[in-house]
Amino acid sequence: MSEVSWGEVVKRFPEANFLQSPEYQKMNEILGQKVYAEDFDGNGWAIMTVRDAKRGRYLEIPCGPLIDWNDKKIVKLALERIAAVARQEKCVFVRIRPQLLATPENLTMLEGLGLKKSPMHLAAEHTVIINLDKTEDELLANMRRQTRYEVRQAIKQGIKVTSSNDEAIFKEFREVQAETARRQNFVPPNLKTLLAEREVFKDNAKIYVAETATDEKIAYGLIIKSGKEGDYYEAASTDLNRKLPGAYALLWQVMKDLKNEGYERFNLWGIAPPGQPNHRYAGVTTFKTGFGGEVVEFVPAHDLVISKMGYLKDLVVEKARKKRRHL
């Protein structure tokens, strides 16, 4: 897909983000994954990645497909094409997570199409999205009082924020994130994945770093930009982040940069669902919601079953994994 045609897709489907971009396709190909791109005869778009797992092979479409879900003919065509690819690749099921709000109408519609709610999440179903079509003063005013205080404290303390696409900072980020993951009990991406993201997204994938006035590292964030959106895709921090407002300074700088670069929204990428205090994102939810964005709930991931027996086996494994990981 050319850059011009991706621009056309974004124009028609402004909800699109980097997970349906041609760069994401290239990244997965670099990592050895088989990827399909389908334009549904000019009526939509989907990047589909074949995932191999011990429990069974499946096809994954995060934040897609990008289609008019109100057009029954297009929806039927898209699902038929997607199922055909899945059968060709001997997949057990297809996992999709459309960019649709989790309204009763949308959930009923997906169920009516024969899709089954997935036991696992896919691509930040619950998130905070900040509308950047405001002045900096308005963005500050929309923040929670404590968040605004921390942002201003960071300025008073001389905390500085820089960003770079250099390979060295990606490697440094991976080392710090590995330690963060040990503290907070999550599985971080490997270095090969991070470097592939750096390679394909180029300057649209940057590591932001918050440091003290004496150059001590506090917090890191991987920001990926595509279409009309910037995404706070990965994060890491040192022990100093418990004492200093480095992460607050970092996100405020990202917000200002995205606004100045003409992006319309900033997706903070993942918070805990309401009423789940033991969810693994519970700790960051208060932090992210403090920046004044809209709490958005997309429809959960849904599965298009290709092999019933294989899918039943997958359900057993994934339900156990979800419970173990506090998802």
Contacts in CASP RR format, 6 or more apart in sequence:
PFRMAT RR
TARGET T0000
AUTHOR 0000-0000-0000
METHOD contacts of the structure
MODEL  1
MSEVSWGEVVKRFPEANFLQSPEYQKMNEILGQKVYAEDFDGNGWAIMTV
RDAKRGRYLEIPCGPLIDWNDKKIVKLALERIAAVARQEKCVFVRIRPQL
LATPENLTMLEGLGLKKSPMHLAAEHTVIINLDKTEDELLANMRRQTRYE
VRQAIKQGIKVTSSNDEAIFKEFREVQAETARRQNFVPPNLKTLLAEREV
FKDNAKIYVAETATDEKIAYGLIIKSGKEGDYYEAASTDLNRKLPGAYAL
LWQVMKDLKNEGYERFNLWGIAPPGQPNHRYAGVTTFKTGFGGEVVEFVP
AHDLVISKMGYLKDLVVEKARKKRRHL
1 9 0 8 1.000
1 22 0 8 1.000
1 25 0 8 1.000
1 37 0 8 1.000
3 22 0 8 1.000
6 21 0 8 1.000
6 22 0 8 1.000
6 227 0 8 1.000
7 227 0 8 1.000
9 16 0 8 1.000
9 20 0 8 1.000
9 44 0 8 1.000
9 45 0 8 1.000
9 66 0 8 1.000
10 16 0 8 1.000
10 227 0 8 1.000
10 228 0 8 1.000
12 44 0 8 1.000
12 66 0 8 1.000
13 44 0 8 1.000
13 45 0 8 1.000
13 66 0 8 1.000
13 99 0 8 1.000
14 228 0 8 1.000
14 264 0 8 1.000
15 66 0 8 1.000
15 99 0 8 1.000
16 45 0 8 1.000
16 63 0 8 1.000
16 66 0 8 1.000
16 99 0 8 1.000
16 226 0 8 1.000
16 227 0 8 1.000
16 228 0 8 1.000
16 229 0 8 1.000
17 63 0 8 1.000
17 99 0 8 1.000
17 226 0 8 1.000
17 227 0 8 1.000
17 229 0 8 1.000
17 230 0 8 1.000
17 231 0 8 1.000
17 267 0 8 1.000
18 24 0 8 1.000
18 201 0 8 1.000
18 204 0 8 1.000
18 224 0 8 1.000
18 225 0 8 1.000
18 226 0 8 1.000
18 227 0 8 1.000
18 229 0 8 1.000
18 230 0 8 1.000
18 231 0 8 1.000
19 47 0 8 1.000
19 62 0 8 1.000
19 63 0 8 1.000
19 64 0 8 1.000
19 123 0 8 1.000
20 45 0 8 1.000
20 46 0 8 1.000
20 47 0 8 1.000
20 62 0 8 1.000
20 63 0 8 1.000
20 64 0 8 1.000
20 66 0 8 1.000
21 47 0 8 1.000
21 226 0 8 1.000
21 227 0 8 1.000
22 37 0 8 1.000
22 47 0 8 1.000
23 200 0 8 1.000
23 201 0 8 1.000
23 204 0 8 1.000
23 226 0 8 1.000
24 47 0 8 1.000
24 200 0 8 1.000
25 35 0 8 1.000
25 37 0 8 1.000
25 47 0 8 1.000
26 200 0 8 1.000
27 193 0 8 1.000
27 196 0 8 1.000
27 197 0 8 1.000
27 199 0 8 1.000
27 200 0 8 1.000
27 201 0 8 1.000
28 35 0 8 1.000
28 49 0 8 1.000
29 35 0 8 1.000
30 196 0 8 1.000
30 199 0 8 1.000
30 200 0 8 1.000
31 192 0 8 1.000
31 193 0 8 1.000
31 196 0 8 1.000
33 49 0 8 1.000
33 50 0 8 1.000
33 51 0 8 1.000
34 49 0 8 1.000
34 50 0 8 1.000
34 89 0 8 1.000
35 47 0 8 1.000
35 48 0 8 1.000
35 49 0 8 1.000
35 50 0 8 1.000
36 46 0 8 1.000
36 47 0 8 1.000
36 48 0 8 1.000
36 49 0 8 1.000
36 50 0 8 1.000
36 85 0 8 1.000
37 45 0 8 1.000
37 46 0 8 1.000
37 47 0 8 1.000
37 48 0 8 1.000
38 45 0 8 1.000
38 46 0 8 1.000
38 48 0 8 1.000
38 65 0 8 1.000
38 78 0 8 1.000
38 81 0 8 1.000
38 82 0 8 1.000
38 85 0 8 1.000
39 45 0 8 1.000
40 46 0 8 1.000
40 65 0 8 1.000
40 67 0 8 1.000
40 74 0 8 1.000
40 77 0 8 1.000
40 78 0 8 1.000
40 81 0 8 1.000
41 77 0 8 1.000
43 67 0 8 1.000
43 68 0 8 1.000
43 71 0 8 1.000
43 74 0 8 1.000
43 77 0 8 1.000
43 78 0 8 1.000
44 65 0 8 1.000
44 66 0 8 1.000
44 67 0 8 1.000
44 68 0 8 1.000
44 74 0 8 1.000
44 78 0 8 1.000
45 65 0 8 1.000
45 66 0 8 1.000
45 67 0 8 1.000
46 61 0 8 1.000
46 64 0 8 1.000
46 65 0 8 1.000
46 66 0 8 1.000
46 67 0 8 1.000
46 78 0 8 1.000
46 82 0 8 1.000
47 61 0 8 1.000
48 59 0 8 1.000
48 60 0 8 1.000
48 61 0 8 1.000
48 82 0 8 1.000
48 85 0 8 1.000
48 94 0 8 1.000
49 59 0 8 1.000
49 60 0 8 1.000
49 61 0 8 1.000
50 57 0 8 1.000
50 58 0 8 1.000
50 59 0 8 1.000
50 60 0 8 1.000
50 89 0 8 1.000
50 91 0 8 1.000
51 57 0 8 1.000
51 58 0 8 1.000
51 59 0 8 1.000
51 60 0 8 1.000
55 313 0 8 1.000
55 314 0 8 1.000
55 317 0 8 1.000
55 318 0 8 1.000
56 92 0 8 1.000
56 310 0 8 1.000
56 313 0 8 1.000
56 314 0 8 1.000
57 89 0 8 1.000
57 90 0 8 1.000
57 91 0 8 1.000
57 92 0 8 1.000
58 86 0 8 1.000
58 91 0 8 1.000
58 92 0 8 1.000
58 93 0 8 1.000
58 94 0 8 1.000
58 95 0 8 1.000
58 314 0 8 1.000
59 82 0 8 1.000
59 85 0 8 1.000
59 86 0 8 1.000
59 89 0 8 1.000
59 91 0 8 1.000
59 93 0 8 1.000
59 94 0 8 1.000
59 95 0 8 1.000
60 94 0 8 1.000
60 95 0 8 1.000
60 122 0 8 1.000
61 82 0 8 1.000
61 94 0 8 1.000
61 95 0 8 1.000
61 96 0 8 1.000
61 97 0 8 1.000
62 97 0 8 1.000
62 122 0 8 1.000
62 123 0 8 1.000
63 97 0 8 1.000
63 98 0 8 1.000
63 99 0 8 1.000
63 123 0 8 1.000
64 96 0 8 1.000
64 97 0 8 1.000
64 98 0 8 1.000
64 99 0 8 1.000
65 78 0 8 1.000
65 82 0 8 1.000
65 96 0 8 1.000
65 98 0 8 1.000
66 99 0 8 1.000
67 74 0 8 1.000
67 75 0 8 1.000
67 78 0 8 1.000
68 74 0 8 1.000
68 75 0 8 1.000
69 75 0 8 1.000
69 98 0 8 1.000
69 100 0 8 1.000
69 106 0 8 1.000
69 109 0 8 1.000
75 113 0 8 1.000
79 113 0 8 1.000
79 304 0 8 1.000
82 94 0 8 1.000
82 96 0 8 1.000
82 304 0 8 1.000
83 94 0 8 1.000
83 304 0 8 1.000
83 306 0 8 1.000
86 93 0 8 1.000
86 94 0 8 1.000
86 304 0 8 1.000
86 306 0 8 1.000
87 306 0 8 1.000
91 306 0 8 1.000
91 307 0 8 1.000
92 305 0 8 1.000
92 306 0 8 1.000
92 307 0 8 1.000
92 310 0 8 1.000
92 311 0 8 1.000
92 313 0 8 1.000
92 314 0 8 1.000
93 303 0 8 1.000
93 304 0 8 1.000
93 305 0 8 1.000
93 306 0 8 1.000
93 307 0 8 1.000
93 311 0 8 1.000
93 314 0 8 1.000
94 303 0 8 1.000
94 304 0 8 1.000
94 306 0 8 1.000
95 118 0 8 1.000
95 120 0 8 1.000
95 122 0 8 1.000
95 301 0 8 1.000
95 302 0 8 1.000
95 303 0 8 1.000
96 115 0 8 1.000
96 122 0 8 1.000
96 301 0 8 1.000
96 302 0 8 1.000
96 303 0 8 1.000
96 304 0 8 1.000
97 121 0 8 1.000
97 122 0 8 1.000
97 123 0 8 1.000
97 125 0 8 1.000
97 298 0 8 1.000
97 299 0 8 1.000
97 300 0 8 1.000
97 301 0 8 1.000
97 302 0 8 1.000
98 110 0 8 1.000
98 298 0 8 1.000
98 299 0 8 1.000
99 298 0 8 1.000
100 106 0 8 1.000
100 110 0 8 1.000
100 298 0 8 1.000
100 299 0 8 1.000
101 296 0 8 1.000
101 297 0 8 1.000
101 298 0 8 1.000
101 299 0 8 1.000
102 125 0 8 1.000
102 297 0 8 1.000
102 298 0 8 1.000
102 299 0 8 1.000
102 300 0 8 1.000
106 299 0 8 1.000
107 299 0 8 1.000
110 299 0 8 1.000
110 302 0 8 1.000
111 117 0 8 1.000
114 304 0 8 1.000
115 302 0 8 1.000
115 303 0 8 1.000
115 304 0 8 1.000
116 302 0 8 1.000
116 303 0 8 1.000
116 305 0 8 1.000
117 300 0 8 1.000
117 301 0 8 1.000
117 302 0 8 1.000
117 303 0 8 1.000
118 300 0 8 1.000
118 301 0 8 1.000
118 302 0 8 1.000
118 303 0 8 1.000
118 318 0 8 1.000
119 315 0 8 1.000
119 318 0 8 1.000
119 319 0 8 1.000
119 322 0 8 1.000
120 301 0 8 1.000
120 318 0 8 1.000
120 321 0 8 1.000
120 322 0 8 1.000
120 327 0 8 1.000
121 300 0 8 1.000
121 301 0 8 1.000
121 327 0 8 1.000
122 301 0 8 1.000
123 301 0 8 1.000
124 267 0 8 1.000
124 269 0 8 1.000
124 270 0 8 1.000
124 298 0 8 1.000
125 270 0 8 1.000
125 273 0 8 1.000
125 297 0 8 1.000
125 298 0 8 1.000
125 299 0 8 1.000
125 300 0 8 1.000
125 301 0 8 1.000
126 270 0 8 1.000
126 271 0 8 1.000
126 272 0 8 1.000
126 273 0 8 1.000
126 281 0 8 1.000
126 295 0 8 1.000
126 296 0 8 1.000
126 297 0 8 1.000
126 298 0 8 1.000
127 267 0 8 1.000
127 268 0 8 1.000
127 269 0 8 1.000
127 270 0 8 1.000
127 271 0 8 1.000
127 295 0 8 1.000
127 296 0 8 1.000
127 298 0 8 1.000
128 267 0 8 1.000
128 268 0 8 1.000
128 270 0 8 1.000
128 271 0 8 1.000
128 288 0 8 1.000
128 289 0 8 1.000
128 291 0 8 1.000
128 292 0 8 1.000
128 293 0 8 1.000
128 294 0 8 1.000
128 295 0 8 1.000
128 296 0 8 1.000
129 265 0 8 1.000
129 266 0 8 1.000
129 267 0 8 1.000
129 268 0 8 1.000
129 293 0 8 1.000
129 294 0 8 1.000
129 296 0 8 1.000
130 139 0 8 1.000
130 255 0 8 1.000
130 265 0 8 1.000
130 266 0 8 1.000
130 268 0 8 1.000
130 291 0 8 1.000
130 292 0 8 1.000
130 293 0 8 1.000
130 294 0 8 1.000
131 264 0 8 1.000
131 265 0 8 1.000
131 293 0 8 1.000
131 294 0 8 1.000
132 139 0 8 1.000
132 255 0 8 1.000
132 258 0 8 1.000
132 259 0 8 1.000
132 262 0 8 1.000
132 263 0 8 1.000
132 264 0 8 1.000
132 265 0 8 1.000
132 266 0 8 1.000
133 264 0 8 1.000
134 142 0 8 1.000
136 256 0 8 1.000
136 259 0 8 1.000
139 255 0 8 1.000
139 259 0 8 1.000
140 148 0 8 1.000
140 151 0 8 1.000
141 148 0 8 1.000
142 291 0 8 1.000
142 292 0 8 1.000
142 293 0 8 1.000
143 151 0 8 1.000
143 290 0 8 1.000
143 291 0 8 1.000
143 292 0 8 1.000
144 289 0 8 1.000
144 290 0 8 1.000
144 291 0 8 1.000
144 292 0 8 1.000
146 290 0 8 1.000
147 248 0 8 1.000
147 287 0 8 1.000
147 290 0 8 1.000
147 291 0 8 1.000
147 292 0 8 1.000
150 245 0 8 1.000
150 248 0 8 1.000
151 245 0 8 1.000
151 248 0 8 1.000
151 249 0 8 1.000
151 252 0 8 1.000
153 245 0 8 1.000
153 248 0 8 1.000
154 210 0 8 1.000
154 244 0 8 1.000
154 245 0 8 1.000
154 246 0 8 1.000
154 248 0 8 1.000
154 249 0 8 1.000
154 252 0 8 1.000
155 249 0 8 1.000
157 212 0 8 1.000
157 213 0 8 1.000
157 244 0 8 1.000
157 245 0 8 1.000
158 212 0 8 1.000
158 213 0 8 1.000
159 210 0 8 1.000
159 211 0 8 1.000
159 212 0 8 1.000
159 213 0 8 1.000
159 218 0 8 1.000
159 244 0 8 1.000
159 245 0 8 1.000
159 246 0 8 1.000
159 249 0 8 1.000
160 210 0 8 1.000
160 211 0 8 1.000
160 213 0 8 1.000
160 249 0 8 1.000
161 208 0 8 1.000
161 209 0 8 1.000
161 210 0 8 1.000
161 211 0 8 1.000
161 249 0 8 1.000
161 250 0 8 1.000
161 253 0 8 1.000
162 208 0 8 1.000
162 209 0 8 1.000
162 211 0 8 1.000
163 206 0 8 1.000
163 207 0 8 1.000
163 208 0 8 1.000
163 209 0 8 1.000
163 223 0 8 1.000
163 253 0 8 1.000
163 257 0 8 1.000
164 206 0 8 1.000
164 207 0 8 1.000
164 209 0 8 1.000
165 198 0 8 1.000
165 202 0 8 1.000
165 203 0 8 1.000
165 205 0 8 1.000
165 206 0 8 1.000
165 207 0 8 1.000
167 195 0 8 1.000
167 198 0 8 1.000
169 207 0 8 1.000
169 209 0 8 1.000
170 191 0 8 1.000
170 194 0 8 1.000
170 195 0 8 1.000
170 198 0 8 1.000
170 207 0 8 1.000
171 191 0 8 1.000
172 207 0 8 1.000
173 194 0 8 1.000
173 207 0 8 1.000
173 220 0 8 1.000
173 221 0 8 1.000
173 222 0 8 1.000
173 234 0 8 1.000
173 236 0 8 1.000
174 188 0 8 1.000
174 190 0 8 1.000
174 191 0 8 1.000
174 194 0 8 1.000
176 217 0 8 1.000
176 220 0 8 1.000
176 236 0 8 1.000
176 237 0 8 1.000
176 238 0 8 1.000
177 188 0 8 1.000
177 220 0 8 1.000
177 234 0 8 1.000
177 235 0 8 1.000
177 236 0 8 1.000
178 188 0 8 1.000
179 236 0 8 1.000
180 188 0 8 1.000
180 235 0 8 1.000
180 236 0 8 1.000
180 237 0 8 1.000
181 187 0 8 1.000
181 188 0 8 1.000
185 280 0 8 1.000
186 280 0 8 1.000
188 234 0 8 1.000
188 236 0 8 1.000
189 234 0 8 1.000
194 222 0 8 1.000
194 234 0 8 1.000
197 205 0 8 1.000
197 222 0 8 1.000
197 224 0 8 1.000
198 205 0 8 1.000
201 224 0 8 1.000
201 225 0 8 1.000
201 226 0 8 1.000
204 224 0 8 1.000
204 225 0 8 1.000
204 226 0 8 1.000
205 222 0 8 1.000
205 223 0 8 1.000
205 224 0 8 1.000
205 225 0 8 1.000
206 222 0 8 1.000
206 223 0 8 1.000
207 220 0 8 1.000
207 221 0 8 1.000
207 222 0 8 1.000
207 223 0 8 1.000
208 220 0 8 1.000
208 221 0 8 1.000
208 222 0 8 1.000
208 223 0 8 1.000
208 250 0 8 1.000
208 253 0 8 1.000
208 254 0 8 1.000
209 217 0 8 1.000
209 219 0 8 1.000
209 220 0 8 1.000
209 221 0 8 1.000
209 250 0 8 1.000
210 217 0 8 1.000
210 218 0 8 1.000
210 219 0 8 1.000
210 220 0 8 1.000
210 246 0 8 1.000
210 247 0 8 1.000
210 249 0 8 1.000
210 250 0 8 1.000
210 253 0 8 1.000
211 217 0 8 1.000
211 218 0 8 1.000
212 218 0 8 1.000
212 240 0 8 1.000
212 244 0 8 1.000
216 238 0 8 1.000
216 240 0 8 1.000
217 238 0 8 1.000
217 240 0 8 1.000
218 237 0 8 1.000
218 238 0 8 1.000
218 240 0 8 1.000
218 241 0 8 1.000
218 244 0 8 1.000
218 246 0 8 1.000
218 247 0 8 1.000
219 235 0 8 1.000
219 236 0 8 1.000
219 237 0 8 1.000
219 238 0 8 1.000
219 241 0 8 1.000
219 246 0 8 1.000
219 247 0 8 1.000
219 249 0 8 1.000
219 250 0 8 1.000
220 235 0 8 1.000
220 236 0 8 1.000
220 237 0 8 1.000
220 250 0 8 1.000
221 232 0 8 1.000
221 234 0 8 1.000
221 235 0 8 1.000
221 236 0 8 1.000
221 250 0 8 1.000
222 232 0 8 1.000
222 233 0 8 1.000
222 234 0 8 1.000
222 235 0 8 1.000
223 230 0 8 1.000
223 231 0 8 1.000
223 232 0 8 1.000
223 233 0 8 1.000
223 254 0 8 1.000
224 230 0 8 1.000
224 231 0 8 1.000
224 233 0 8 1.000
225 231 0 8 1.000
225 258 0 8 1.000
225 261 0 8 1.000
225 263 0 8 1.000
227 263 0 8 1.000
228 263 0 8 1.000
228 264 0 8 1.000
228 265 0 8 1.000
229 263 0 8 1.000
229 264 0 8 1.000
229 265 0 8 1.000
229 266 0 8 1.000
229 267 0 8 1.000
230 258 0 8 1.000
230 263 0 8 1.000
230 265 0 8 1.000
230 266 0 8 1.000
230 267 0 8 1.000
231 266 0 8 1.000
231 267 0 8 1.000
231 269 0 8 1.000
232 251 0 8 1.000
232 254 0 8 1.000
232 266 0 8 1.000
232 267 0 8 1.000
232 268 0 8 1.000
232 269 0 8 1.000
233 269 0 8 1.000
235 247 0 8 1.000
235 284 0 8 1.000
237 247 0 8 1.000
240 246 0 8 1.000
241 247 0 8 1.000
247 287 0 8 1.000
251 268 0 8 1.000
251 291 0 8 1.000
254 266 0 8 1.000
255 266 0 8 1.000
255 291 0 8 1.000
258 266 0 8 1.000
268 288 0 8 1.000
268 291 0 8 1.000
268 293 0 8 1.000
270 281 0 8 1.000
270 284 0 8 1.000
270 288 0 8 1.000
271 281 0 8 1.000
271 284 0 8 1.000
271 285 0 8 1.000
271 288 0 8 1.000
271 289 0 8 1.000
271 295 0 8 1.000
272 279 0 8 1.000
272 280 0 8 1.000
272 281 0 8 1.000
272 282 0 8 1.000
272 283 0 8 1.000
272 285 0 8 1.000
273 279 0 8 1.000
273 297 0 8 1.000
276 282 0 8 1.000
278 326 0 8 1.000
279 326 0 8 1.000
279 327 0 8 1.000
280 325 0 8 1.000
280 326 0 8 1.000
280 327 0 8 1.000
289 295 0 8 1.000
303 311 0 8 1.000
305 311 0 8 1.000
321 327 0 8 1.000
END
